């Protein structure tokens, strides 16, 4: 995972304003896993989770619909997009990134460079065999996604909800 992260980070420059302009125009020079992660990282850093989730989903759909790199294929997958947004947000929320660059973020979290990571949370059938997972977010069937809410806080919130 570390080697993949280093390779991906090496190809990601730091001009986020230019990146966002290219994204908005659906003119990114490449559309690969690292670029998807960078879209999530930039938009979550700029807009926070609530607004960032919406903007990432819109940006990914826009690239798929308008970019020559995708070639008109309908590849948008709601569950997969949400999974990566969640994992990027979790990594942002739980670690410091002293350089505040995407390249350093990716090097701090090399596991994110592994495009097979969703299959540690979802079975192949639940993620890729279920057509509904392409249209709406499906919950993982193998293990829960990590949470930024500490277990003690979650238990207190659950107890309060039951009261």
C-alpha positions as CSV (number, residue, x, y, z in Angstrom):
1,X,0.0,0.0,0.0
2,X,2.9,2.4,0.8
3,X,4.4,2.0,-2.7
4,X,1.0,2.7,-4.3
5,X,0.5,5.7,-2.1
6,X,4.0,7.1,-3.0
7,X,3.3,6.6,-6.7
8,X,-0.1,8.2,-6.5
9,X,1.2,11.1,-4.4
10,X,4.0,11.8,-6.8
11,X,1.5,12.5,-9.6
12,X,-0.6,14.9,-7.5
13,X,0.5,18.5,-7.7
14,X,-0.5,21.0,-5.1
15,X,-2.3,23.7,-7.0
16,X,-5.8,23.0,-5.6
17,X,-7.4,26.1,-7.2
18,X,-6.3,24.9,-10.7
19,X,-7.4,21.4,-9.8
20,X,-10.9,22.6,-8.9
21,X,-11.2,24.7,-12.1
22,X,-10.3,21.6,-14.2
23,X,-12.7,19.5,-12.2
24,X,-15.5,22.0,-12.7
25,X,-14.9,22.0,-16.4
26,X,-14.5,18.2,-16.5
27,X,-11.0,18.7,-17.9
28,X,-8.8,16.8,-15.4
29,X,-5.8,15.3,-17.1
30,X,-6.5,11.9,-15.6
31,X,-9.4,10.1,-13.9
32,X,-8.0,7.4,-11.7
33,X,-8.3,6.3,-8.1
34,X,-5.9,8.9,-6.7
35,X,-7.8,11.6,-8.5
36,X,-11.1,10.5,-7.0
37,X,-9.4,10.6,-3.5
38,X,-8.1,14.1,-4.3
39,X,-11.5,15.3,-5.3
40,X,-12.9,14.0,-1.9
41,X,-9.9,15.5,0.0
42,X,-10.1,19.0,-1.5
43,X,-13.9,19.3,-1.3
44,X,-14.0,18.0,2.2
45,X,-11.2,20.3,3.4
46,X,-12.9,23.3,1.7
47,X,-16.5,22.6,2.6
48,X,-16.5,20.2,5.6
49,X,-18.4,16.9,5.7
50,X,-22.0,18.0,5.3
51,X,-21.6,20.2,2.2
52,X,-18.5,18.3,1.0
53,X,-20.3,15.0,0.6
54,X,-22.9,16.6,-1.7
55,X,-20.2,18.4,-3.7
56,X,-18.0,15.3,-4.1
57,X,-20.9,13.3,-5.4
58,X,-21.8,16.1,-7.9
59,X,-18.2,16.4,-9.0
60,X,-17.8,12.7,-9.6
61,X,-21.1,12.5,-11.5
62,X,-20.1,15.6,-13.6
63,X,-16.8,14.0,-14.6
64,X,-18.4,10.8,-15.5
65,X,-21.1,12.6,-17.6
66,X,-18.9,15.2,-19.3
67,X,-15.3,14.0,-19.4
68,X,-13.7,12.5,-22.5
69,X,-11.6,10.4,-20.1
70,X,-14.6,8.4,-19.1
71,X,-15.8,7.9,-22.7
72,X,-19.5,8.0,-21.9
73,X,-19.5,4.9,-19.7
74,X,-22.0,5.0,-16.9
75,X,-19.6,4.2,-14.0
76,X,-21.1,6.2,-11.1
77,X,-21.5,4.0,-8.0
78,X,-23.2,5.7,-5.1
79,X,-22.0,3.3,-2.4
80,X,-18.5,3.3,-3.7
81,X,-18.4,7.1,-3.8
82,X,-19.8,7.4,-0.3
83,X,-17.3,4.8,1.0
84,X,-14.3,6.8,-0.3
85,X,-15.8,10.1,1.0
86,X,-16.3,8.5,4.4
87,X,-12.8,7.0,4.5
88,X,-11.1,10.3,3.4
89,X,-13.2,12.3,5.9
90,X,-12.2,9.8,8.7
91,X,-8.5,10.1,7.8
92,X,-8.8,14.0,7.8
93,X,-10.6,14.0,11.1
94,X,-8.4,11.6,13.0
95,X,-4.9,12.8,12.0
96,X,-2.9,15.9,11.5
97,X,-1.5,16.7,8.1
98,X,1.4,19.2,8.9
99,X,2.0,20.0,5.2
100,X,-1.7,20.4,4.4
101,X,-1.2,18.9,1.0
102,X,-2.9,16.0,-0.7
103,X,0.4,14.3,-1.4
104,X,1.3,14.3,2.3
105,X,-2.2,13.2,3.2
106,X,-1.9,10.2,0.9
107,X,1.5,9.3,2.4
108,X,0.0,9.5,5.9
109,X,-2.8,7.2,4.8
110,X,-1.3,4.7,2.3
111,X,-4.2,2.3,2.8
112,X,-6.4,4.7,0.9
113,X,-4.3,4.1,-2.2
114,X,-5.5,0.5,-2.3
115,X,-8.6,0.5,-4.5
116,X,-9.6,-2.9,-3.1
117,X,-10.2,-1.4,0.4
118,X,-14.0,-1.4,0.1
119,X,-13.9,-5.2,-0.1
120,X,-12.7,-5.4,3.5
121,X,-16.0,-3.8,4.5
122,X,-18.4,-5.1,1.8
123,X,-18.7,-8.5,0.2
124,X,-18.3,-8.6,-3.5
125,X,-22.0,-9.4,-3.9
126,X,-23.2,-6.6,-1.7
127,X,-21.0,-4.0,-3.3
128,X,-20.7,-5.0,-7.0
129,X,-23.4,-7.7,-7.4
130,X,-26.3,-5.6,-6.1
131,X,-27.5,-3.1,-8.7
132,X,-29.2,-1.1,-5.9
133,X,-25.8,-0.3,-4.4
134,X,-25.0,1.7,-7.6
135,X,-28.1,3.9,-7.0
136,X,-28.1,4.4,-3.2
137,X,-25.7,4.0,-0.3
138,X,-25.7,0.4,1.0
139,X,-24.4,-0.4,4.5
140,X,-21.3,-2.6,4.7
141,X,-22.1,-6.3,5.3
142,X,-18.7,-7.4,6.6
143,X,-17.8,-4.8,9.2
144,X,-18.9,-1.3,10.1
145,X,-17.1,1.8,8.7
146,X,-14.8,3.5,11.1
147,X,-16.4,6.3,13.1
148,X,-15.0,9.6,14.2
149,X,-17.4,9.4,17.2
150,X,-15.5,7.8,20.1
151,X,-17.1,4.6,21.4
152,X,-17.9,6.2,24.8
153,X,-19.6,9.2,23.2
154,X,-21.6,6.8,20.9
155,X,-22.7,4.7,23.9
156,X,-23.8,7.9,25.7
157,X,-25.7,9.1,22.7
158,X,-27.4,5.7,22.2
159,X,-28.4,5.6,25.9
160,X,-29.8,9.2,25.7
161,X,-31.8,8.2,22.6
162,X,-33.4,5.3,24.4
163,X,-34.4,7.4,27.4
